[in-house]
Amino acid sequence: MDFNFDHLAITVSDLEKSVGFYRDIMGFRVLGKLVQDNGNFVIVYLDMGDKVLELFNFTEKGKYLTTQNDKDMGIKHFAFKVKSVDQAFKYLREKGVEFTMEPNNAVGGVRIAFFKDPDNILIEIIEGELNLETY
């Protein structure tokens, strides 16, 4: 059996704002959209290189599922590998992106920083190869 990661789906509050963020700031190309439920549910697909980001948007809004404590169960963040965290930080900061952690050297020999998308979803940028211990 062979499993390969294919895509990530995020429900967003403002589709145009989120498309603008991921397309214009992050540089992901819009592949297209699917409209369902008489227009009450729209998915916009963005090309993240070899993976796809799906932005879900519903007319009837749900609640935010956020975690403030790393010990809480659930997804914490997703990450993008970059050549230079410091250059990516400067670029994103100039675009008005809010950072929750400025660039720093992390355990494992990598350099990281964290920022938020328009719906406060936590995103990491990471530089270098992680040095792991045997599991």
JOVEN-V750895 format. One record per helix or strand. SS is the DSSP state (A for helix, B for strand). FROM is the first residue (numbers start at 1). LEN is the number of residues. If there is no record, write none. Layout:
{{SS:FROM:LEN} {SS:FROM:LEN}}
This chain:
{{B:7:5} {A:15:11} {B:29:8} {A:37:3} {B:41:7} {B:52:7} {B:78:4} {A:85:10} {B:99:8} {B:110:7} {B:122:6}}
